[in-house]
Amino acid sequence: MTTDLIDRFPAVEDLRRVAKKRIPRFSWAHLDSGTGEETTHRRNQTAFDSIRMLPRWSESDIKPRLKTRIFGQNFEAPFGIAPLGATGLLWPGGEHILAETAYAHGIPYCLSTAACETLETVGAIARDRSWFQLYPSRDRAIRDDLIRRAMNSGFTALIVTIDVPVYSMRERQRRAGLTVPTKIGFRTLMHILARPGWALATLRHGAPAFRLIEGYVGNTDMAKTANFLLHELSAPVDEDYLREIRDQWHGPLMVKGILSPEGARRAVALGVDGLIVSNHGGRQFDAAPPTIQVLPEIIKAVGAETTVLFDSGVRGGLDIIRALALGADFVLLGRAFAYGIAALGHEGGNHVCRLLKENLAINMTQLAVETPETLRQLPIWTDR
């Protein structure tokens, strides 16, 4: 089965093409789109493509070792699964599938506050591989309860997202009929019927819902929980707010959405353990710089003081290598894993993980590098 999948789908782009044909149009728009004219989304990829590295002559066998230690914990590879809101909209039970992938392959899975499954069920599956991404609540009691639930469910790290002061207008999603709050109309039903495999799997699993937060809404209606998510879980994160989270959370604490040295220094001064350099995959602000372009300056500003993770625009093993070579300690991928489960269902997460590990090892061998840490010693140049 493993060999067959690698032969049939040897790249993430193959999975992307299959996913587009397998899930409804509104689900595809949710997965693949950015905001505005999607220029930041495209620039993330173009910026990666401009980065060059020199393959090296080695006189001995290179045996890459992918294991990575971060926040005092060992992982089997230098990458993890980024938080994805409403993963169940892409494939039923998507969060559970990715949690299983994380545990099986020894990598972290970041569960989003906007998840279709609960902290309790995901934590039981991913166990010590589970990280929680918190959208800051305007109601501090809800925030504190989410943190408490994450701790009680075995989550080992907390990520506070700071780059969503307001939810962006994602135009391609609206054109596809996906809105917040959700509206189920004739066009949406036609999109569902056009994808019978997805429809039957959803029927068996149950309709997507924001199960992680619906208890705070007092209603299981997705439109109402979506409206709650839109208006209540987008609080500004000032220094006091972050200090309160720091006092409550006793494990590794990260801030996601850093794009400048100044922002990085502010977060470090407040006691966070890690920064996630991210432009939200081009989904929030369409004039943001490509994340890979700002990474070196952020590393220069705080890299010796704190752990720096990278997110946005990563498509495969070579992009992971580029980010690590530019100084990142760890890399998160969202869309790659989402394409996998949308294309292959339950096997999709495992297949993407195998692809990434294999691609990493092959390209590290080309570079004559045996560990992720030594990648940052290599020369890099960028096309002009």
N, C-alpha and C positions, 0 to 999 in steps of 0.2 A: 504493500500500500504506500509506504513512504517513498520508495524508488519510483513508483508509478506517478505519484503526485509531482515529484521533482522533475520528472521527464515531461509531464504535461504542462506544468506551471512553474518554469524555472526562474521566474522573476516576479516581483511585486506588480509590475505593470501588466503582466498576464492576468493576475488576480483582479486588478482594477477593471480590465475589459470584461471579464466574466461577471463581476459584481454588478456592473451597470445593466447587464441583461437579466439579472436574477432578482433584483429587488425593485419595489415600486419607484416611480419617478420622484416622489417626494422624499423617500428614504435616500435615494441617490443624491439628491440635491443637498440634503442634510449632511451627508458624508463628504461630498467632493467639493462643495462650494466654499468661497470666501465671502468677503463683503465688498460692496461697491462694484467696481469693474474687475475686481479680483486681481489687481496688479501686484499687490503684496504677495498674494498666494503664488503667482507666477515667478515673481522676483526671488522668492525663497529658493526655488529650484534653479533658476538661472545663476544665482550667486554660487550655489554649490558647484554647478557645472564649470564655473570659471576657475576653480581651485585646482592647481596642478601639483603632482608629486612625482618624484623620480623613482622608477623601479630600480632595484639595486642588485648587483652581482654578488652572489653568496657562494662561498667555496664549501659550505657544509649544509646538511639538511636543516631546513627551518621547520620547527614544530611549534606553531602558534598555540599559546595557552591563553584562553579567553577569560579565565576567572578574574574577578575584580572585587576589591574590598571597598565598601563605601559606608559611612556612618557606623563603622564597627561591625558590619555584617558582610559575609561572603556571598557573592552571586556568581553564577556560572558564565556570565557574559557581561560586557560593559554597557548593556542597554536594558531598558524596561519598557513597559506598556504605559503610554501616556493616558491621562484621564480623558474619557470620551463621554460627553453627555448623551443621554437617550440611546445608548448602544443597542438596547432591545428593539429600537426602531429599524436598525440595520439588519439584525437577525434575531429572532426570538431567543431569549436567554443569553444574549451576547455577553453580558457581564459575567455570568457563571462560566461560560466557555473560556473567556480570557483569564479568569481566576484559575481555572484548571490548568491552562497553559502556563501561567506564571509558576504555579507550584511544581508542575512536572518538569519544567526546564530551568528552574532555579533562578528566576528573574523577578523583579518587583512588578506588581500590577497596581496602578493608581486608579482608585474608584472615584468617580465624579459625584458631587452632591446631586447632580441632575441625572442620577442613575435610574434605571428601570428595575433594579433589584436592591435589596437592603444591605446595610452594613453588616448585619448579623449573618446573612446567608453567604455573602461574599467572603467575609472574614473566616468563616468555617471552612471554605474551600481553599483559599490562597494561604491561609494561616500566617506564618511570619513573613510571607512575601507580599503582604498587603499594605499599601499606602493609601491614605485618604486625602482627596483634594477638596478643600472647603471653600465654597462660595460664601463670603461673609454675610451673615444675616443682620438685618437692621434690629431684630429682636435678640438681645444678648442671651436671653434664656434659651432660645432655639439654638443659637450658636454653641452655647455651653453644653446643651444636651447632645448635639451632634458630636462634639468632641468626646463627651463621656461615652457615647455609644461606640465610637471608634476605638477608644481605649479598651472598653469591655469586650469588644469583638476581636481583639488581637492585632489591630493595625499597629504597625511599628513606626510609621513616619507620617507627619502631617504636612500638607502643602496648602498654603493660603494663596489663592489667586487674587491678584491686585489689579489686573488689566481689564476688568469688566465693570467700570463704574456705571455703565448703562449697556444694555444688550444692543448690539449693532443691528442694522437693517440688512439682512442677507437676501439680496434681491433675487438671486436664482432660486432660493427656497420659496419665496413668495410666488414667483412665476410657476413653480411646480405645485403650488397649492398647500405648502406647509407653512402654517402660521402659528404664532403664539399669542393668545390661546389657540389651541387646535380646533379646526372646523372640519367636520366630516361631511362632505357634500358629494354630489353626483360624480364630479371629476375625480375626487379622491377614491371613491369606490371603484371607478373604472380602472384607475392605476393599480389598485389591489387585485382586481380580477385578472388583469393582464399578467400578473406574476403568481400563478397558482401554487407553485412550490412554497413561496414565502407566505402566501395566504393560508395554506394548510398547516404549515409549521406554526404560524401565529395562532391559528384556531386551536391547535393542540396545547400550546404554551399559555395562551391567554393574551389579550390585547395589551400593547405597550402602555405602561403607566409609570409615573414618577413615584415608584413605591418607596424610595428612600425618604421622601419628604411628605408623603400624603397624610401621615399621621398628624403633622403640624397644621394641615389645612382642615382636617376634620371631614374630608371628602375624598372619595376615590376617583371622582370625575377628572379626566386628564386635562380638560380645558381649565378647570379651576386650579388644579395643582400647577399647571403651566403658568397661569396668571400670577400665582403666588411666587413661583420661581422668578418670574420676570421682574416683579416689583419689590419683593421682600429679601431676595438673596443677591442683592447687588449693592451692599452698603459700602460707603467709602472706608478705606482702611487707614486711619491716622495712626500716629505713634502710640497713643494710649491703647487703641484697639489691639494693635499687634503685641504690645507688652502684656495685655491681659491674656491673650492666647498663649504667649510664651510662659506665663506663670502657670497656666492650667495644663499645658501639654508638656510631659516630661521626657518625651523621646525626641528624635531628630525633627527639627522644624525648618521647612523651606518656604520661600516666597517665590511665586511663579508670575512672570510677566515683566521681568527686569530687562531693560533695553539700553541702559546708560550707566557709565561708571558712577555718576552721582547717586542714582537710585540704588545701585549695588552697595555703595558705601553706607547709605542711610540704613538699609536693611541689616547689614552686618553690625552696625553700631547698636541696633536694637536687640541683638543677641540671637539672630537666626543661625542655623547650622549650615544651610545651603541656599543657593540661588538657582532658579531655573530661568535661564536666558531664553525668552520666548516672545514671539509676536502673535501668539494664539493661532498659529497656522494661517495667518492672513484673514482671520475671521472677525476681527474687531475694528481695525483702523487701516484703511487702504493706502495711507501714505507712510506707513511704518517702514523702517529700513529692514532689509533681509537680516534675519537673526545671525547668520553666520558672519556677516560683515561687522557686527558690533561685538562679537564674542572676544576678539583679541584685546580690545581696550578694557573690557570688563575684567578679563583675566589679569591684565596688568594692574588694574586698580585694587582687586581684592583676592586674586587667586591664591596668594600665599596664606591668606587668613581664613578662608572658608572653602567649602566644596561647591564647585560650579557644575551644574547640569545644563544640558543643551536640549532645546525642543524647537520644532517648526521646520518643515520642508525636508525632513529626512526620509529618503525613499528606500535605501538599502544599505548593505554592508559598507560600501565605499563611502557613502555620506557619513556613516558612523565614524569611519576612520578619519575623514576630513575634520570632523568636529573634535575628535580626540587629539588629533595632531595640532590643532589650533589652541589646545589647552583645556578643553572640557574634561571633567573627571568621569562623566557618565552621560548617556544619551537616552532620550525618551522618544518613542515613535507612537503615533496615534493612528493616522490614516492607513499605514501599511497593515496593521493588525485588523483594522476595520474592513479593509478590502478582503482580507483573508476569510473572515467569518461570513461576510456578505456573499462571497463566491463559493465557499466550501462548507459553510455551516460549522458543525461541531469540530471538524478536523482543521478548520482554517487557521486557528491560532497556532496550533502545533506546526503546521506547514510553514507559516511565516517565520516562526522561531528557528526552524531548521534551516530555511533559506538564508536568514541573516547570519547565523553562525557559520554556515558553510562559506558564504560570500566574504565574511570577515576573515576567516582563516586563509582563503585563497589569496586575497589581496594583501594580507599581512605577509604572506610568503613571498609575493612579488616584491614587497618592500624590504624583505630580509629583516623582519621584526617579529619577535616571538611573544611580546607582551603588550597589552594596550598602553601601559605607562610609557614605554619607550617610543611610542609614535610621535610624541611632542618634540623629540630630538631631531626629527627629520626636517630637511628644508622644504619650504612650500612657496609657491609663487601664484599670482593671480593674473588672469588675462586682463588686459586693459582695452 
